[in-house]
């Protein structure tokens, strides 16, 4: 039929069978490549132009990272005297810081003659020595000095200076505060502050037939303990006076 449309296949030959043939796709590859190349050239040109502008500029000076040198002061620092430097006193013979035994007083039989308490001996003074021993190891116990006497006033006195290394904790203050807590729990107890010691306290346990008193304070890495036992009531002035005089030596 002369008026029927003619379909063409991909080879360019006419198809006279009457079956529909898909239209040939439009070729766009060449135009896309030309546009992409143009964009790339524009980008490269912009980078080169920026580089040339920056190259023509003077370099910006950066601020110095180092600090100005501080001149060292002339002369040598004057060392502290033994009276001013507490470490000079407490790192020496700790026994020399203990109160002297009063004239006419007698030694206590149960105290070591050399004036030292090692870790085991100090822990043995507690009701549960094994637990206390482990606690002292944790608290970095260093050493303990002790003195004591018995007077004609029918009471005995024992003074301990317990020193800790204190690399990880404030063991001296913790020890004093723990002992204060135990003292507060005892029946018939009167407590009072020890002047000049911060939070140091003295306790009188007025309970017959065994009367006692104790005092606890600390200075630096040293905990002070004073224990007084008697067959008659012990005054608050007696225990407080002992604690004040002992702390003055620290």
C-alpha positions as CSV (number, residue, x, y, z in Angstrom):
1,X,0.0,0.0,0.0
2,X,1.6,3.2,-1.1
3,X,0.2,5.3,1.8
4,X,1.4,3.0,4.6
5,X,4.3,4.4,6.7
6,X,7.6,2.7,6.2
7,X,9.5,1.4,9.2
8,X,13.2,1.3,9.2
9,X,15.5,-1.1,11.1
10,X,18.9,-0.2,12.6
11,X,20.7,-1.2,9.5
12,X,18.9,1.4,7.4
13,X,16.8,-1.1,5.4
14,X,13.1,-0.6,5.1
15,X,10.8,-3.0,6.9
16,X,7.8,-3.9,4.9
17,X,6.3,-6.5,7.3
18,X,4.1,-4.0,9.1
19,X,5.6,-4.8,12.6
20,X,6.4,-1.7,14.8
21,X,10.1,-1.0,15.2
22,X,11.4,1.0,18.3
23,X,12.7,4.4,17.4
24,X,16.4,4.8,17.0
25,X,18.0,6.4,20.3
26,X,19.6,9.8,20.0
27,X,23.4,9.8,20.4
28,X,24.5,12.2,23.2
29,X,27.9,10.9,24.3
30,X,30.0,13.4,22.3
31,X,28.2,16.5,23.7
32,X,28.5,15.2,27.3
33,X,32.2,14.7,26.9
34,X,32.7,18.2,25.5
35,X,30.8,19.8,28.4
36,X,32.7,17.8,31.1
37,X,36.1,18.7,29.5
38,X,35.1,22.3,29.5
39,X,34.2,22.2,33.2
40,X,37.5,20.5,34.1
41,X,39.5,23.1,32.2
42,X,37.7,25.9,34.0
43,X,38.5,24.3,37.4
44,X,42.1,23.9,36.6
45,X,42.3,27.4,35.3
46,X,40.8,28.7,38.6
47,X,43.3,26.8,40.7
48,X,46.2,28.0,38.7
49,X,45.1,31.6,38.9
50,X,44.7,31.4,42.7
51,X,48.1,29.8,43.0
52,X,49.7,32.6,40.9
53,X,48.0,35.3,43.0
54,X,49.2,33.7,46.2
55,X,52.7,33.2,44.8
56,X,53.0,37.0,44.1
57,X,52.1,37.9,47.7
58,X,54.7,38.4,50.6
59,X,54.7,35.5,53.0
60,X,52.8,36.1,56.2
61,X,55.0,35.9,59.3
62,X,53.8,33.3,61.9
63,X,53.9,34.1,65.6
64,X,56.6,32.5,67.7
65,X,55.7,29.3,69.5
66,X,58.3,29.8,72.2
67,X,57.9,31.9,75.3
68,X,60.3,34.7,76.2
69,X,63.2,33.5,78.3
70,X,62.9,34.5,82.0
71,X,66.1,35.5,83.6
72,X,67.0,33.3,86.6
73,X,67.2,35.1,89.9
74,X,70.7,35.5,91.3
75,X,71.8,34.0,94.6
76,X,70.8,30.8,96.4
77,X,67.7,30.1,98.3
78,X,68.2,30.0,102.1
79,X,67.4,26.6,103.5
80,X,64.9,26.3,106.3
81,X,66.3,25.7,109.8
82,X,65.6,22.6,111.7
83,X,63.1,24.6,113.8
84,X,61.2,25.6,110.6
85,X,61.4,22.5,108.5
86,X,59.2,19.8,110.1
87,X,60.7,17.1,107.8
88,X,64.1,17.6,109.4
89,X,62.7,16.7,112.8
90,X,60.3,13.9,111.8
91,X,62.7,12.1,109.5
92,X,65.2,11.9,112.3
93,X,65.0,9.8,115.5
94,X,61.3,9.8,116.2
95,X,61.9,8.8,119.8
96,X,63.5,12.2,120.5
97,X,60.2,13.9,119.9
98,X,58.5,11.9,122.7
99,X,57.9,13.6,126.0
100,X,60.5,12.9,128.6
101,X,59.6,10.7,131.5
102,X,59.0,12.7,134.7
103,X,61.5,12.6,137.4
104,X,60.8,9.8,139.8
105,X,58.4,7.9,137.4
106,X,58.9,4.2,136.8
107,X,59.1,2.4,133.5
108,X,56.3,0.3,132.2
109,X,57.2,-3.3,132.0
110,X,55.2,-4.1,128.9
111,X,56.9,-1.5,126.7
112,X,60.0,-2.3,124.5
113,X,63.2,-1.0,126.1
114,X,64.5,0.5,122.8
115,X,61.4,2.7,122.4
116,X,60.3,1.3,119.0
117,X,57.1,-0.6,118.0
118,X,57.4,-2.5,114.8
119,X,54.4,-3.3,112.6
120,X,53.5,-6.6,114.4
121,X,53.9,-5.2,117.9
122,X,51.8,-2.1,117.1
123,X,49.0,-4.3,115.6
124,X,49.1,-6.6,118.6
125,X,47.7,-3.8,120.8
126,X,44.3,-4.1,119.0
127,X,41.6,-6.6,119.7
128,X,41.9,-8.0,116.2
129,X,45.6,-8.0,115.5
130,X,45.4,-9.8,112.1
131,X,42.9,-7.3,110.7
132,X,44.8,-4.4,112.0
133,X,48.1,-5.7,110.6
134,X,46.6,-5.9,107.1
135,X,45.1,-2.4,107.5
136,X,48.5,-1.0,108.5
137,X,50.1,-2.5,105.5
138,X,47.5,-0.9,103.3
139,X,48.0,2.4,105.1
140,X,51.8,2.3,104.5
141,X,52.8,2.1,108.1
142,X,56.4,3.3,108.5
143,X,57.4,3.1,112.2
144,X,56.1,3.9,115.7
145,X,58.0,5.3,118.7
146,X,56.6,4.7,122.2
147,X,57.3,5.8,125.8
148,X,55.5,5.5,129.0
149,X,55.7,5.6,132.8
150,X,53.9,5.0,136.0
151,X,53.6,7.7,138.6
152,X,52.9,7.8,142.3
153,X,49.5,9.3,141.5
154,X,48.3,5.7,140.8
155,X,48.0,6.0,137.1
156,X,50.1,5.0,134.1
157,X,50.8,6.9,130.8
158,X,51.6,5.5,127.4
159,X,52.4,7.8,124.4
160,X,52.8,6.6,120.8
161,X,53.9,8.5,117.7
162,X,52.9,6.5,114.7
163,X,54.4,7.6,111.3
164,X,53.1,6.6,107.8
165,X,54.6,7.0,104.4
166,X,51.5,8.7,103.0
167,X,52.2,8.2,99.3
168,X,48.6,7.4,98.5
169,X,46.5,8.6,101.4
170,X,46.4,10.8,104.6
171,X,46.8,7.8,106.9
172,X,47.9,9.8,110.0
173,X,44.7,11.9,110.1
174,X,42.6,8.9,109.2
175,X,44.1,6.9,112.1
176,X,43.4,9.8,114.6
177,X,39.8,10.2,113.4
178,X,39.1,6.5,113.6
179,X,40.4,6.3,117.2
180,X,38.3,9.4,118.0
181,X,35.2,7.6,116.7
182,X,35.9,4.6,118.9
183,X,36.4,6.8,121.9
184,X,33.1,8.6,121.4
185,X,31.3,5.3,121.6
186,X,32.5,4.3,125.0
187,X,30.0,4.8,127.9
188,X,30.5,7.5,130.5
189,X,32.8,9.5,128.2
190,X,33.6,13.2,128.3
191,X,35.4,14.8,125.4
192,X,37.2,18.1,124.9
193,X,39.3,19.8,122.2
194,X,43.1,19.9,122.5
195,X,44.1,23.5,122.0
196,X,46.5,24.2,119.1
197,X,45.9,20.9,117.4
198,X,43.1,21.7,114.9
199,X,40.7,18.7,115.3
200,X,42.6,16.9,118.1
201,X,40.5,15.7,121.0
202,X,40.9,14.3,124.5
203,X,38.5,11.9,126.2
204,X,37.9,10.9,129.8
205,X,36.2,7.6,130.5
206,X,34.8,8.0,134.0
207,X,33.6,4.5,134.7
208,X,34.6,2.5,137.7
209,X,36.5,0.4,138.6
210,X,38.9,0.9,135.7
211,X,39.3,4.6,134.9
212,X,41.0,5.7,131.7
213,X,41.6,8.7,129.4
214,X,43.0,9.0,125.9
215,X,44.0,11.8,123.4
216,X,44.4,11.7,119.6
217,X,45.8,14.3,117.2
218,X,47.9,14.3,114.1
219,X,50.6,16.5,112.5
220,X,51.7,15.8,108.9
221,X,52.5,12.1,108.6
222,X,52.5,11.4,112.3
223,X,49.5,10.3,114.5
224,X,49.8,10.9,118.2
225,X,48.1,8.6,120.7
226,X,48.1,9.0,124.5
227,X,46.6,6.4,126.8
228,X,46.2,6.9,130.6
229,X,44.9,4.2,133.0
230,X,44.3,4.6,136.7
231,X,42.5,3.3,139.8
232,X,41.0,6.7,140.5
233,X,39.2,9.1,138.2
234,X,41.5,11.0,135.7
235,X,40.9,14.7,135.2
236,X,40.4,16.3,131.8
237,X,43.2,18.7,132.6
238,X,45.6,15.8,133.1
239,X,45.1,14.3,129.7
240,X,44.7,17.6,127.8
241,X,48.0,18.9,129.3
242,X,49.9,15.8,128.2
243,X,48.5,16.1,124.7
244,X,49.3,19.8,124.4
245,X,52.9,19.3,125.5
246,X,53.4,16.3,123.2
247,X,52.0,18.1,120.2
248,X,54.2,21.1,120.8
249,X,57.2,18.8,120.2
250,X,56.0,18.0,116.7
